Amino acid sequence: MPIAVSEQPSTTGYGLRQGVLSPLETLAQSLSTIAPTAMPAAAVPLVCALAGNGTWLAYALATSAVFLVGLCIAKYARYSASPGSLYIYASATLPPWLAATAAWSLLLAYVATASGVIAGFFHYANLLIRDVTGHFISSALLAVLCAAISVLIAWRDVKVSARVMLWIEAISVATILIVVVLVLLRYGLHLDTEQVHLRGMTGSGLRLGLVLALFSFVGFESATTLGTEARDPLETIPRAVIQSALLVGAIFVICAYTEVLGFHIAGQDLARSESPMHTLAIVSGAPIFGLIIDIGAMISMFACTLACITAAARVLLLMAHHGLAHGGLRTTHVRNETPGPAIIVTGIAAVAPVVVLAMRGATGLDIYGWLGSLATYGFIVAYGLVCLGLPKYLRNHGVYNSGAQIVPLMAAVAMVLALIGNLYPVPEGPYGKLPYVYLIYLAAGLGWFFWTMRKAKLA
C-alpha cells in the first residue's frame, strides 16, 4: 500500500485551519509538550539520584543529543509541512512498514506522555487541595476533568489552545527562573566546586542519569504536527524545533545546577526530596514562590496534556488518511476546523489507563513514571528512524553533500544508546515490563498495517 507524502504545505490542509498560528504560538506547542515547569520538580531529583553532582552535565549532554535530533527534524521541516509530523518524514525515505513503525510509535509517544502528565496533574492538584482543605479528591475524577477540559479546548480552536499553552508556560517558567536567580545571588558570584569537579559522580550513574534527562525533552518536535496551521510553516516550524531544544536545554541545565546547589546550601538530599522547588524557594529567601511553582507545575501538566492531545490527534488524522487507522478518524469539524473524532479518541486513550491505575491504588508520581517511560520508547524509535532516513531525503531534494550524513549518524547513535540505557540493566518492577507493552502495541499496529495493505492489493 503506497503511503502518500506531502512535500509542500497541503492545498487542502486536511480540513484544518491554515496559517492561523504565529511563530510564538507554534513554539508554544513544542514548549508545552516538554512541560519545562514540571521537569525541574519531577525529573531533576530522579536524575540527581543517579548522576549526583553530574546532574548538570547529564542535562548538558542530553541537550546536545536532542539538538542533533532537532537539526535532522528541522531539515525535513524546511521541505515538508504536514500534520503527520515525523511519520510523514519517515514515509518519504523508509520502506512502508518502517514508516508505519514510526507512525504508531509517535502516536503512542504522544498519548502515553499525555497519560503521564494527567497523573502528574492530579498529584499536584491533590497536594494543593490537601493543603487548603485537609482532604483529597478522587484522583480518577481529577484525571477525567483534566482530560475533558483539554479535549474541549483542543476541539474548539487550535489558536486558543496555543495561546493557553503559551501563557501558562511563560508565567510558570518565569517564576522558576526568579527562584533560580535568587538562589544564585545568595550563593554569590562563584561556582559550586563540588559540581564543577563532578565529585562523587560515577560513569554508570551519568549514563543512567542521561537517559532520564533525555526523557525531559521528549515532544520537543511537536510543533511539526501543526503542519499548515502554522503561518509560513516551512520557516516557523523548523525554527520552533531548534529553539525549543536550545531554550529548554538551557533552562534545564541552569535549573539542575541551581537545585543541586540549593540543596547543598540547605544540607539536604535532592534525590530524596518530594517537593524540591519548595526547598529551593526557602533557600532563595522567598518561600511563597514554592507554592506558586507547585501551582505552576500543576497547570503545566495540564498544558502538556493539551499539547499532547493536540499533537496526537493530528498524527492520527494523517494515519487515517493513509489507511493506518480507521477512516472515520480523517474527518474534521466544519466550523472549528479541528480533527474532532481524532481528538476524542486520543483523549480517551490518554485518560483511560490513568483512571484504571488510579482506581487500583497507584500514585500519581508512579503513573507519571511508568507511562512517561513507555512514551520514551516511542519517541526514541521515531527519532532514530527519522534520523536514519535524512541522508536519502536530502539526496532526493538535491541538497546532499559529503558531510550530510555525519549529524544524522551521530543523532541515530545517540538514540540507540538511549534505548540501550532504557533496557540495560533490566529495570525492576513495572518498568521491566514496559518494553513488552511497547512491542505488543507495535505488533498490533503493524498487524493492522499489513492487513490493510493486503486488503488493498486484493481490492
N, C-alpha and C positions, 0 to 999 in steps of 0.2 A: 504494500500500500504506500504510494508516494506521500511524502509529507511536504506540504506547501511551505514556502519560505518567503517572508516579506522582507525584501531588501531595502525598501524605502517606506516612509510612512504610508500606511494604507489609505487609499482614497475613500474607503467606506468607514474606516475606523472601527469595524466590527460592531457598529451600533453604539459606540462610546462617544462621549463628548470630545471634541477635538480642540487642541490649542488653548485650553482654559487655565492651565496651571503655570504660574510664574516660575522662574528659576528657583526662587526661595521656597516655594511650595513643593516643587519637585524634590529639592534637597530634603525637605521635611519628611517625605516618605521614607527615605533611607535612614535618616537620623532616628525617626520614631521606631523603626523596626529594630534598631540596635538597642534602644532604650538606655541612653547614656546616663540617665539619672539613677536608674535601678542598679546598674552594674557596680558602681563603687560600693553600694551597700550589700549586694548579694554575691557578686563574683570575686571581688578583690580579696576578701577574707579567705575564700577557698583556695585561691592561687597562693596566697601568703602561707597557708598551711603546708604547702609543698615547696615553694621556692624561697620562703623566708625573706631575707634581705635582698634576694634577687628578684623580688616581685616586679619592681620597675623594669628590670631587664627582660623578664618574660613578656611584659606588655610591649616593650620596645621591639623585641623580636617578632611578636605577633603582628604588630603594626607593619613591620617590613614585609612579612608574608602576605598580609591582606593587601598591602599596597601593590605587590606584584600581581596578585589576582585581579585587583582593580584595574591595573594597566591593561590586562588582557581583555577584561569585560568592556572597558572604555573603547578599545579598538573596534570591537564588534558594534558597539552602540553608535559609533560615528558613521556606520553604513546601514544600520538597520534599526527601525523603531517599531516595536510590536508589543502588545500586552503579554505575549508568550515569554518574554524575558530570555533567560538562559536556555530554555527549551528551543526557542527559535534559532538561537546562535548555534546550539549543538546540531540541530537538524540541517543546518547549512553545510556541514562538513562531515558529519559522522554517519555511519550506517543507521538505517531507521530504528533498529532495536536499541542502539545506544542512545539515540535521540529520545526514544521513549523512556529509557532508563533515567536520563536527565530530567525529563518532564515529571515522571512520577516521584523522583527523589526531591525535586524542587517543591512540588505540591505538598509532600509530607513535611518538608522542612518548614514551610510557612505555617501549615496547620498545627504542627507539633509545637512550634515556637509560640503560636497564639495560645495553645493549651497551657504551656508552661507559665506564660505571663498572666493568664487568667488566674492560675493558682497563686502566683505572686500577688496579684491584686487582692484576692480575698484574705491572704495572710496579713498584708499591711492594713487592710480595711478593718479586720477584726482586732488588730493590735490597737488601732486608734479608737475603735468603738469601746474596747475594754477599758482604755484609759479614761474615757469620758463617762461611761455608764457603769462600768464594772461587770458587764455581761458580754457574751459573744452572740453573734447572729449566725444562723445556719450558713456554713461555708458553701454548700451546694446552691443555696438561694443567691448568695453574693456572686457566685460564678455565673449563674444564669443571667443575673442582672447585668453584669459586665459584658457578657457576650451579646445580649439582646440590644443594649444601647449601641454597641459597636456595629452590629449588623444594621440597625436602623440608620445610623449616620452614614455608613458606607453605601447603603441602598439609596439614601436620599440625594446626596450630592458629593461628588468627588472633591470639589473645591472647598466645600465646608469641611469635609474630612481632613484635607491637607492643612487648612488653617487651624483647626482644633489641635492637630498634632504639633504644628509649628509653635503655637503659643504655649502649649503645655510643656514641651521640652525646653523652650527658651527660658521660661521662668524658673523651672526646676534646676537646670544646669547652672544658671546664674547664681542661684542660692548656694549650690555646692562650691562653686568657684570662689564665692565670698568667704566661705569657711576655710577653704584651702589657702587663700591669701592671708587670712588672719593667723592661721597656724604657722605659715612660713615667716610672717613678720614677727611672731612671738619667738620663734627659734633664732631669728637673726640671719644676717647675710653670710652664712657659711654652710657647707654641705654636711650631711649626716655621714660620718666616716664609716659607720658600720654598713650602710647601704652602698656607699661608693666602693668599698673593698669587698663587698659581697660576703661578709663574714658569716660563716656557718652554712652557706648555700652549698648544695651538692649537685653534681651533674644530673643525676636521675630526678632530683627534685625540680630542677629547672625544666627538664624535658616534660615532666608531667604537668608542671605549672603552665608551661607554654600551651599545652593542649587546652587547658581550661581558659587560658587567656584568649585563645582563638575563638572560643565559644562566645566571648563577649562581643565579637564583631559580626557574628552571622546575621545575614539580612542586609548588610551594608549596600548591596547591589539592588535593593528592591525598587529603587527609582526606575529601573529598566522596565518594570511591569506597567508603568504608566503609558508607555508607547506614545501614540499620537495625542493623548490627553495633555501631555506637556507641550508648552509653547516652544517652538524651534527644537524638537526632540533630539535631532542629531547633534545639537550643540549642548543643550542643557542637561540631557541625561548623562552623557559621559563625564561632564564636568561634575555633576552631583555625585557620581560614583567615586571619583577621585577625592573630591572634597570631603565626603563623609568618612572615607578611610583615614585621611590625614587628620581631619579635625577631631574626630572621636579618638583616634590613636593618641594624639597629643593630650587630650583630656584624661584618658585612662592612665598614661604614663605618669602624668603630674599627680593624679589622684592616688595612684598606687604608692608613689614615693612619699606623698604627704600623709597618707593613712598609716604607713609603717612608721614614719617619723613621729606622728601624733601619739601613737601607742608606745613608742619608746619614751616619749616625754611623760606619758601617764603611767608608765611602768606596768602596762597591761599587755596581754597577748591578743593581737589582732585576729589570729586564726581561730580563737575561741569566742570571739565576740558575736553576740546575736544582734547587736544594734551598733555597728561601728561608727556611723555618722553621728549618733548621739554623743559618743565618747569624743569624737573629733570636735564637735561643736563646743563641748565643755572645755577641751584643751584650748580652743580658739578664744575662749572668754565670752562666747555668745551662745549659751546653751539653748536659747529659744530657736536657733536655727536647726537644731537637731529634730525638733518636732516638725518644722517646716519642710525639712528634707524628707522625713518619713512620709508626710502628706504628698510631697512631690514624687517620691518613689511609687506610691500607690497610683497616683494619676498617670505617671509614666508607664506603669504596667498596663493601664487602660489604653493609653495612646499606642503602645506597642501591639496590643490586641487589635485595635482598629487598623493599624498599618498592615499587620499580617493578614487579616481577613481581606483587606483591600487588595493586597498583592496576590494572595492565593486564589481569589475569585477570578482575577484576570488571567492567571495561568490556566485555571480550569476552563475558562471561556475559550481560550485558544485550543486547549486539548480537545474540547468538544467539537470545535470547528474542524479539527484534523482527524477526528474519528477515534481519539484516545479516551474519550469519555462520552457519556450519553448525549445524544443530540439535543435533548431538551435543555441542556445547560448552555447552549450557544445563544439563547435569546437575551435581549436587554430591555430595560424599561423604556417605553416610548418617550415619556416626559423627562424622567431623570437621566436617561442615557447611562445607566449603570447596569452591570450584569446581575440583576436581581436573583434569579434562581441559583447562580453560582455563589453569590454572597450568602444566601440562606444555607446552602449545603455546606460550605466551608465553615460557617458559624456554628452549625450543629455539630459538625465533625470535630471542631475545636473544643467545644464545651462538654460534649458527652463523656469523654474519658475523665475529665476533671470531676464532674459530678459523681461518676461511679467511684472513683478513687477516694473522693472526699467522704462519701457516704460509708465507705469501708474503713474510715478512720485515718487515712493518710493525711499528713500535714501539708500545708501549702508549700513550704520550702522543699519537702520531699518530692512532691509532684512537679514543682518547678525544676528540680534537678533531673528527675527521670525523663520528663518529656523534652526538656531542653537538650539533654544528651542525645535523645533519639533524633531530634531535629538536626543535630550536628552531623550525623551520618549522611542525611540527605543533602545538606549544604556542601559537605566536603566532596561527595561524589559528583554533584552537579558542577562545582567549581573546577574539579580536576578534569572532567570531560571537556568542559568548555576551553580550558587552557590547552589541552592536548590538540584540539581542533583548530586553534588560532592560526598556525602557520599555513595550513591549507586555505583557510578563509582569506588571509592576506594575499596568498598566491592567486586566488580566484578574482581578487579585486585589483591585481596588478601592482600591489604596493609591497610585495615581499622582497626582502634583502637578506644577505648572508647572516646578519645579526638578529633577524626577526624571530628566530626560534629560541634564543637564549632566555628571554624573560618568561615565555610560556613554559619552557622546560623547568626553570627554577621554581615557578609557581606550582606546576604539577608535582614536582618533587616535594615541595613544602606540604601540599595536601596529602600526598602519600604518607609522609612522615607523621602528619597529624592523625591520619586514620590508624596507623600502626600504634601511635601513642594512646589512642582510644581503646585499642584491642589488647595491647600487651603492656604491662602484665594484665591478666584477665581480671576485670573489676569484680568486686564481691557483691553479693545480693542481687537486687533487681537490675543493677547496671550491667551485670554479666549476661542478662537475658535480652538486653536491648538490641544487640546485633542480629539475633534470631528474629526478633519482631520486625526489624527493618527488612531482613531478607525475605520473610514470609509476605510482607506487604509488597515488596518489589516483585516477587514471583507472581502474586495475584495481578499486579498492574501489567506486567509483561505477558501474562496469560491472556488478559483481555486484549492486548495489542495483537498478539499472534492470531487470536480467534477472529478479530475484526479484519485482519489482513487476509486470512484465509477466506472469510465470508465475502470480501470484496473481490477476490480472484474468481470465486465461483459465480458471482453475480453476472 
